[in-house]
Amino acid sequence: MKQTFIMAHDLARQRAIQAVKDAPAGYAVTVGEPTRSLDQNAAQWPYLAGFAAQKQLCLNGVMQYVTDDDWKDVLTGCWKGETRMAAFDGKVIMLPQRTSQMGKKVFSDWLEFLVAMAAQSGVEPIYKTPQRMAA
């Protein structure tokens, strides 16, 4: 059975310590910052949708509109000025960073970068309204 403890107070710490003491041999313990929240994740998509609708990328020598997922790959690849590339079968591929693995603080920094890039590029976020179910 997997258990997660948020170290928000002394009782949570005591329960985590007890769980470690009671864990069978071979179990693993990881202590770390929680990954980004669902609200943080949702906050990036209006900006990425804005890039997808308002800016083109040059792919294989042709300017074209790409998806918000493609923009996420491009912008996370550019974030912090890092270049992560792989060569496979004679082709060069940019490797994006995975936001789902980012801690809350790091994701906050990514989101700040994304908002700044949108402002610098004249991109307005696109907030999509949820679809209503037919009655």
N, C-alpha and C positions, 0 to 999 in steps of 0.2 A: 504494500500500500504506500502510495506517495503522499507526503504531507508537506505543506508549505506554511512557514511561520513568518509573519511580518513583525520585525523587531520594533514594535511601536510602544511597548511597555514591558515592565519587569516580568509580569506573568507570562507573556509570550516568550520571552527569553528562557524562563524556567521550563516551559513546556518543550521548547526546542531542545534544551539540554537533556531533558528526560527522554525525548524521542531518540536522541543520539545514543544515550546509554542503553536503551532498550532495543536498538537496531540490531538485526542479525549480522553475523560476520559476512563481509562482502558487500554490504550496503555502502553507498557513497553519500557524502555530505558536501553541499556546495553553499557557500555564503557569498552573496553579492548583491549589487544594486538591482532592483527590479527592472525589467525591460519596459520600454515605452508603453504608455497606457493606450486604450482604445480611443480615447478622446484626442490624444496627441496624434495618433495614426490618422484619425478622421480629418484633423486640421490641415494636413498636407495636401489632400486630394483636390480641394478647390483651386489651389495654386497650380498643381500639376495639370488639372483640366484647363486652366487658363493658358498655360504654355501650349498644350495640345491644340487648342482652338485658335490661338493668336500668333504662334511662331512656327516657322518651318526649320527643319534641319537639312543639312546637305548629306545625303546618303548615296553612296556610289556616284557622286558627281551631280546628283539631281536634288534640287530643293523640293522638299515635300513635307506635308503635315504628318505627324506621327502620333501615336497614342499617349495617353497620360502615363502609362507604364513605361513606355520608351523614354519619355522625358524624365521619369524618376531614375531610370538607369543612367541616363546622360548626366543629370545634375548630381546624383550621389557620386558618380565617377569623377566629377569635377570638384566636388566639395573638398575643402582643405588643400586644394592644389595637387592632390594625389593623382597619379596616373597608374592605373592597374590594368594591364593588358596581358592577353594571352595569345599565343600563335597556335593555330591548329589547322592542319591541312593547307598550309600556305596562306591562311587568312589571319588577320589581326582582329581580335575581339576585345572590346572594353569590358572590364569586369566591374559591375556596380557594387556598392556596399549594401548590405541587407539591413533595412531599418528595423525589422522585427527583432533583431538581435541587439539593438542599441539600448543602452540604459536610458533612464528618463532624462538625465542631464545631457548626455551626448545627443539624444534625439532633439532636445530643446535647442541645442546649438545648430543642429541640422535644419530645424524648422526656421530658425532665425536667418540662416543662410538662404533658404528657399524664398522666404518673404523678401529679403534684400535683393535677391536675383530677379524676382518678379518686378519689384519696384524699379530697379535699374534698367530692366528690359521693357518697361511699359506694359507689363502683363497684368491684367485685372483678374482676380480670382473668380471662378464660376461656381456659384453655390447651386447645386442641383436640389430640387425639391423632391421628396419621396413620392413615389407613385402610389396612388390610392387604389385599393382593391375595389373592383366592381361589386355592388351590393347584390 
